[in-house]
Amino acid sequence: MTRLTWICHGSTAANREARFPLDEPLNEKAVIATQAIAPRLRHADNVFASPTLRTRQTADALGLQPAFSDALADCDFGRWAGRSIAEIQQLEPENLAAWMARPEEAPHGGEAIAAVCTRVNAWLSQRLQAGGHIVAITHAAVIRAAIISTLNAPVASFWIADIEPLAIVHMTSNGSRWSLRVEGATA
């Protein structure tokens, strides 16, 4: 059996300001909040992370030393990187609407949501029979893609899951498919 624990990186200025992110650091409160969840993590046989600064800092705050994987990188937001959603809504409302409604499109010149889903699905498939416990520190878009892949949901459902900073999502594999696992309270 393979257990996979997804951890979304800690909060950044982009999260607070509703901006498409750049490669930016965690804010000070996020480092403290990340350190606070470290005791909840179980031993990991393998740890992977996106190569971005915010995921590297999250891994450091958790006391983990990951292997970095481009497959776990955030969506490439192209020319929208660093800009607020409100600004994009004002300047390019039709492009923003197209991007949200049609996952195969990338009007920002970056990566389409469908491409993110394909990339994450390939990464999940490679670990289906890995065995042990894997921790993956990554981005909300990657975790959303993993969830819809696990549920065999259409890519158009990408925006339904809301993944907050430091969200933790568990999955298990029986060697042939992934399942979501909800962690209950322990005595």
C-alpha angles and dihedrals in degrees: 000000000000122000118198123193115193116201121189113218120258124270123291135184089266090059092051094044098043092240132146101255132251121198093286137155129257115263118249095257090051092058090053092045091049092051088051093060095047094091090057093062120097124221111289124213091198131017124196131179143178110259094240122118094244093054093044089052091047090052091048092050089051091050092242130137108208135190106237120237127188087206087071094051120122121259112284101244093192115201090356093068110120094012125112122249088235090056092050090047090054098042102032109018094153092050093048091048091049092050092050094045102037112045093190092064128085107187090166091066093246131090127326118233089239089058091051089051092049091049093049093044090055090050091050092049091054090056099041093105099027096113125210128050121317124190118200119191109197148119136303092251092055093048091048089052091050092050095051090045091052092048092045085233122160116267087241087072091065094109095052095081116073111205115190127199111285092015112156121210123184128208134175131200128208089196095267105055143006123246130193113244123203113208115224130205115279126220 
